[in-house]
Amino acid sequence: MNPYQSATGSTKEAPHIQPAIRGKECCSCGSTNTSEYSLLRARPSIIFFLFFGWLYLLIRGAFAMRKAECRDCRVVTHYKSAGSYLALFFLILVVLLLLLSLLAPSGNV
């Protein structure tokens, strides 16, 4: 049996169907028909990376916001991704370790 053949026997070309991609749920209408914007710019600034190294990328990732636009009601939602929360956790950990090393009493007598 040909799946592209109608019940009457004539062949019709199947319409182009895009796969259903579930996006982030819209906060106003609840639809998952959303389009995602990119999290970060395509390339980070090389000057900041040369001066601050991986710490710049960590800070940039920790405070980055994602946008999702609902294709049904056109509401744009701003949210943080799981990677942003992970980068924020490591940034807080680095700052706490730095503060701990600065506030720890020195062993020199």
C-alpha positions as CSV (number, residue, x, y, z in Angstrom):
1,M,0.0,0.0,0.0
2,N,1.3,3.4,-1.0
3,P,0.9,5.9,1.9
4,Y,0.9,8.8,-0.6
5,Q,-1.9,7.4,-2.6
6,S,-5.4,8.6,-1.9
7,A,-8.4,6.2,-1.4
8,T,-9.6,6.9,-4.9
9,G,-6.3,5.6,-6.4
10,S,-4.8,8.8,-7.7
11,T,-1.4,9.8,-6.4
12,K,-1.0,13.2,-4.8
13,E,2.2,14.8,-3.7
14,A,2.4,14.9,0.1
15,P,2.5,18.5,1.5
16,H,5.7,19.6,3.0
17,I,5.4,19.1,6.8
18,Q,7.9,20.6,9.2
19,P,8.8,18.5,12.2
20,A,7.1,19.7,15.4
21,I,9.8,21.2,17.7
22,R,8.7,21.8,21.2
23,G,10.0,25.1,22.5
24,K,9.8,26.8,25.9
25,E,6.2,27.1,27.1
26,C,4.7,30.6,26.6
27,C,3.9,32.3,29.8
28,S,0.7,34.0,28.5
29,C,-1.0,31.4,26.3
30,G,0.8,28.1,27.3
31,S,1.7,27.2,23.7
32,T,5.0,25.4,23.0
33,N,5.1,26.9,19.5
34,T,8.0,29.3,20.3
35,S,11.1,30.3,18.5
36,E,14.4,30.6,20.4
37,Y,16.8,33.4,19.9
38,S,20.5,32.7,20.4
39,L,21.9,32.9,24.0
40,L,25.0,34.7,23.2
41,R,26.5,36.7,20.3
42,A,28.2,34.6,17.7
43,R,31.7,35.6,18.9
44,P,32.8,37.0,22.2
45,S,34.9,40.1,22.3
46,I,38.5,39.1,21.8
47,I,39.8,42.2,23.6
48,F,37.9,41.3,26.8
49,F,38.9,37.7,26.5
50,L,42.6,38.6,26.2
51,F,42.4,40.9,29.3
52,F,40.2,38.8,31.5
53,G,40.4,35.2,30.1
54,W,38.0,32.5,31.1
55,L,36.5,34.7,33.9
56,Y,35.1,37.0,31.3
57,L,33.3,34.1,29.6
58,L,32.1,32.8,32.9
59,I,30.6,36.2,33.8
60,R,29.1,36.6,30.4
61,G,27.5,33.2,30.5
62,A,26.2,33.7,34.1
63,F,24.3,36.9,33.2
64,A,23.1,36.0,29.7
65,M,19.4,35.9,29.1
66,R,17.6,33.9,26.5
67,K,14.5,35.1,24.6
68,A,11.7,33.0,23.2
69,E,9.0,34.5,21.0
70,C,5.6,32.7,20.9
71,R,4.5,32.2,17.3
72,D,0.8,32.2,18.3
73,C,0.5,35.3,20.5
74,R,3.8,37.1,19.7
75,V,4.8,37.5,23.4
76,V,8.6,37.6,23.9
77,T,9.7,35.9,27.1
78,H,13.1,36.5,28.7
79,Y,14.6,33.7,30.8
80,K,17.9,32.1,32.0
81,S,19.0,28.8,30.7
82,A,20.3,25.9,32.8
83,G,23.8,26.8,31.5
84,S,23.5,30.3,32.8
85,Y,22.6,29.0,36.2
86,L,25.5,26.6,36.1
87,A,27.9,29.5,35.1
88,L,26.4,31.6,37.9
89,F,27.0,28.8,40.4
90,F,30.7,28.6,39.4
91,L,31.1,32.4,39.5
92,I,29.8,32.5,43.0
93,L,32.1,29.6,44.0
94,V,35.1,31.5,42.6
95,V,34.2,34.7,44.4
96,L,33.6,32.8,47.7
97,L,37.0,31.1,47.4
98,L,38.7,34.4,46.6
99,L,37.1,36.0,49.6
100,L,38.0,33.1,51.8
101,S,41.6,33.3,50.7
102,L,41.7,37.1,51.4
103,L,40.0,36.9,54.8
104,A,41.9,33.8,56.1
105,P,44.6,34.6,58.6
106,S,48.1,34.3,57.4
107,G,50.3,31.6,59.0
108,N,53.3,34.0,59.3
109,V,54.2,34.9,62.9
